[in-house]
Amino acid sequence: MTPAERAARERKQKIFVVVGGILLLAVLAFQLPRLLGGSSSPAVASAEETTLAGDPTGAVAPRATNVALVDTDRRVPAAPGKLTSFSVFSLKDPFVQQVVPESSPAEAETGSPAKEEKAKTPPKGFTVAGPAAAVTIISVNGTRQVLQAGEAFPASDPVFVLVAEQPSASTAVIGVAGGAYASGAKTTKLKVGKPLTLVNTTTGARYRVVLIAVGSGEALESAKPTP
């Protein structure tokens, strides 16, 4: 390489170094404020915030607000068909006599006694009379049983006894087998077609007794409850 070429090359390198240094200084002058403390716009915003915070007239004191607490103990109404409360039966003496009228809810629940009453009602316009039945028929909770004076019933749980038959009055006298009713009475009367509900409050058993037919027999002395 000749001295002239070397001198030209060195001149170009110097020019490149000078131009690069100028560009580097320009970049540093533009980016240096951001690197050191950020731009000038945040400083302006900070000054505005400081001015607003220092102005006592611009501050607004918070107002006290009355807050009502919800009563969590309030009873919510139950939805239709949901149980809200229940009660229990009070204790009573066993074999309490309870006369249930024909239109009582107990008869409406079973449904079958109403049909029996309708079937036994004779047609209007004439009456039917006939001889008394040879035996007495009593229905207990829908199960019929043929009885004679002195027999206990029902067959599944013989707690009652047929004491006497009174065909002329269409009634029959029944009592508690080996005991008495809570009222102290020894016997009670059944009338044809008139249901009678007896409750044993000790066991909770209910007996719906209906006299279907009255026989012509007489009471047996051994079947009568002892005084």
C-alpha positions as CSV (number, residue, x, y, z in Angstrom):
1,M,0.0,0.0,0.0
2,T,1.4,3.4,-1.0
3,P,1.6,6.3,1.4
4,A,-1.1,8.1,-0.5
5,E,-3.6,5.2,-0.2
6,R,-2.8,4.8,3.5
7,A,-3.4,8.5,4.1
8,A,-6.7,8.4,2.3
9,R,-7.8,5.4,4.3
10,E,-6.9,7.1,7.6
11,R,-8.8,10.2,6.5
12,K,-12.0,8.1,5.9
13,Q,-11.6,6.4,9.3
14,K,-11.4,9.7,11.0
15,I,-14.5,11.0,9.2
16,F,-16.4,7.9,10.2
17,V,-15.3,8.2,13.9
18,V,-16.3,11.9,13.9
19,V,-19.8,11.2,12.4
20,G,-20.4,8.3,14.7
21,G,-19.4,10.3,17.7
22,I,-21.9,13.1,16.7
23,L,-24.7,10.6,16.3
24,L,-23.9,9.0,19.7
25,L,-24.0,12.4,21.4
26,A,-27.3,13.2,19.8
27,V,-28.8,9.9,21.0
28,L,-27.5,10.4,24.5
29,A,-28.8,14.0,24.6
30,F,-32.3,12.7,23.7
31,Q,-32.4,9.6,26.0
32,L,-30.4,10.9,29.0
33,P,-33.3,12.8,30.6
34,R,-35.5,9.7,30.5
35,L,-32.8,7.6,31.9
36,L,-32.0,10.0,34.8
37,G,-35.4,11.1,36.0
38,G,-38.1,10.5,33.4
39,S,-39.8,12.9,31.0
40,S,-41.0,16.3,32.0
41,S,-44.7,15.3,31.7
42,P,-44.8,13.2,34.9
43,A,-43.2,16.1,36.8
44,V,-46.0,18.4,35.6
45,A,-48.6,15.9,36.7
46,S,-46.9,15.5,40.1
47,A,-46.9,19.3,40.5
48,E,-50.6,19.4,39.8
49,E,-51.4,16.6,42.3
50,T,-49.3,18.5,44.9
51,T,-51.2,21.7,44.3
52,L,-54.6,19.9,44.5
53,A,-53.7,18.1,47.7
54,G,-52.4,21.3,49.4
55,D,-55.6,23.2,48.7
56,P,-57.9,22.8,51.7
57,T,-60.9,24.4,50.0
58,G,-61.1,21.6,47.4
59,A,-61.2,18.7,49.9
60,V,-64.7,17.2,50.6
61,A,-65.3,15.6,54.0
62,P,-67.1,12.2,53.8
63,R,-70.6,12.2,55.1
64,A,-71.8,9.7,57.8
65,T,-74.3,7.2,56.3
66,N,-76.9,5.3,58.3
67,V,-76.7,1.6,57.4
68,A,-79.7,-0.5,58.3
69,L,-78.9,-4.1,59.2
70,V,-81.1,-6.8,57.8
71,D,-83.0,-8.8,60.4
72,T,-81.7,-12.3,59.9
73,D,-84.1,-13.7,62.5
74,R,-87.2,-12.8,60.4
75,R,-89.2,-16.0,59.6
76,V,-89.4,-16.7,55.9
77,P,-92.9,-17.9,54.8
78,A,-92.9,-21.6,53.9
79,A,-93.5,-22.6,50.3
80,P,-96.8,-24.3,49.4
81,G,-96.9,-27.9,50.4
82,K,-94.0,-27.6,52.9
83,L,-94.3,-28.6,56.5
84,T,-94.0,-25.6,58.9
85,S,-95.0,-27.2,62.3
86,F,-96.4,-30.3,63.8
87,S,-98.1,-31.3,67.1
88,V,-98.6,-34.6,68.9
89,F,-101.6,-36.1,70.4
90,S,-102.1,-35.8,74.2
91,L,-102.1,-38.9,76.2
92,K,-105.4,-40.3,77.3
93,D,-106.8,-43.3,79.1
94,P,-107.1,-46.5,77.0
95,F,-110.4,-47.3,75.2
96,V,-111.8,-43.8,75.1
97,Q,-115.2,-43.9,73.4
98,Q,-115.3,-41.5,70.5
99,V,-118.5,-41.1,68.5
100,V,-117.8,-40.1,65.0
101,P,-120.7,-38.5,63.1
102,E,-121.5,-39.6,59.5
103,S,-120.1,-36.4,58.0
104,S,-116.8,-36.5,60.0
105,P,-113.5,-36.3,58.2
106,A,-112.6,-39.8,59.4
107,E,-115.4,-41.3,57.3
108,A,-114.5,-39.1,54.3
109,E,-110.9,-40.5,54.4
110,T,-112.0,-44.1,54.2
111,G,-114.7,-43.6,51.5
112,S,-116.0,-47.2,51.9
113,P,-118.5,-46.5,54.8
114,A,-120.3,-43.9,52.7
115,K,-120.8,-46.5,49.9
116,E,-122.1,-49.0,52.5
117,E,-124.6,-46.5,53.8
118,K,-125.8,-45.7,50.3
119,A,-126.2,-49.4,49.4
120,K,-128.2,-50.1,52.6
121,T,-130.6,-47.2,52.1
122,P,-133.9,-48.7,50.8
123,P,-135.6,-47.0,47.8
124,K,-137.9,-44.1,48.7
125,G,-141.7,-44.6,48.5
126,F,-141.9,-47.8,50.5
127,T,-140.3,-49.5,53.5
128,V,-139.0,-53.0,53.8
129,A,-139.6,-55.1,56.9
130,G,-138.3,-58.6,57.6
131,P,-137.3,-61.0,60.3
132,A,-134.3,-60.2,62.4
133,A,-131.0,-61.8,61.3
134,A,-130.0,-65.0,63.1
135,V,-126.5,-63.7,63.9
136,T,-125.0,-60.3,64.5
137,I,-122.5,-58.9,61.9
138,I,-120.0,-56.3,63.0
139,S,-117.4,-54.6,60.8
140,V,-114.1,-53.6,62.5
141,N,-111.8,-51.4,60.3
142,G,-113.6,-52.6,57.2
143,T,-113.4,-56.4,58.1
144,R,-116.8,-58.0,58.8
145,Q,-117.2,-60.8,61.4
146,V,-120.2,-62.9,62.2
147,L,-120.8,-63.0,66.0
148,Q,-123.2,-64.4,68.6
149,A,-123.7,-63.0,72.0
150,G,-120.7,-63.8,74.2
151,E,-118.1,-63.9,71.4
152,A,-115.0,-61.6,71.3
153,F,-113.9,-59.6,68.3
154,P,-112.1,-58.7,66.1
155,A,-110.5,-62.1,65.4
156,S,-107.0,-60.6,64.9
157,D,-107.1,-58.6,68.2
158,P,-110.1,-59.7,70.4
159,V,-110.3,-56.7,72.7
160,F,-114.2,-56.3,72.5
161,V,-117.0,-58.7,73.3
162,L,-120.6,-58.8,72.0
163,V,-122.7,-58.6,75.2
164,A,-126.3,-58.5,74.0
165,E,-128.4,-58.2,70.8
166,Q,-131.4,-55.9,70.7
167,P,-133.1,-56.5,67.3
168,S,-136.2,-54.5,68.2
169,A,-134.1,-51.4,68.6
170,S,-131.6,-52.3,65.8
171,T,-128.8,-52.1,68.4
172,A,-126.2,-54.3,69.9
173,V,-124.4,-53.9,73.3
174,I,-120.6,-54.4,73.3
175,G,-118.0,-54.1,76.0
176,V,-114.2,-54.3,76.6
177,A,-113.0,-57.9,77.0
178,G,-111.8,-58.1,80.6
179,G,-112.0,-54.4,81.2
180,A,-113.9,-51.2,80.9
181,Y,-113.9,-47.9,79.1
182,A,-112.0,-44.9,80.3
183,S,-115.2,-43.2,81.3
184,G,-115.9,-46.1,83.7
185,A,-118.8,-47.5,81.7
186,K,-118.8,-51.3,81.2
187,T,-120.7,-51.3,77.9
188,T,-121.7,-49.2,75.0
189,K,-124.4,-49.5,72.3
190,L,-124.0,-49.8,68.6
191,K,-126.7,-48.8,66.2
192,V,-127.1,-50.3,62.8
193,G,-125.3,-48.1,60.2
194,K,-123.8,-45.7,62.8
195,P,-120.0,-46.1,63.0
196,L,-118.2,-45.8,66.3
197,T,-114.5,-45.1,66.7
198,L,-112.7,-46.5,69.7
199,V,-109.1,-45.5,70.4
200,N,-106.6,-47.3,72.6
201,T,-104.3,-44.4,73.6
202,T,-101.8,-46.8,75.2
203,T,-101.0,-48.5,71.9
204,G,-102.4,-45.9,69.6
205,A,-104.7,-48.5,67.9
206,R,-107.9,-47.2,66.4
207,Y,-111.0,-49.3,65.9
208,R,-113.8,-48.2,63.6
209,V,-116.7,-50.4,64.6
210,V,-119.9,-50.5,62.5
211,L,-123.0,-52.7,63.3
212,I,-124.1,-54.2,60.0
213,A,-126.9,-56.5,61.3
214,V,-128.4,-57.5,64.6
215,G,-129.1,-61.1,65.5
216,S,-131.9,-62.5,67.7
217,G,-129.8,-64.1,70.4
218,E,-129.8,-63.3,74.1
219,A,-126.9,-62.1,76.2
220,L,-124.8,-64.8,78.0
221,E,-124.2,-64.3,81.7
222,S,-120.6,-65.4,81.3
223,A,-120.0,-62.8,78.6
224,K,-121.2,-59.8,80.6
225,P,-118.4,-57.7,82.1
226,T,-118.0,-58.1,85.8
227,P,-119.1,-55.0,87.8
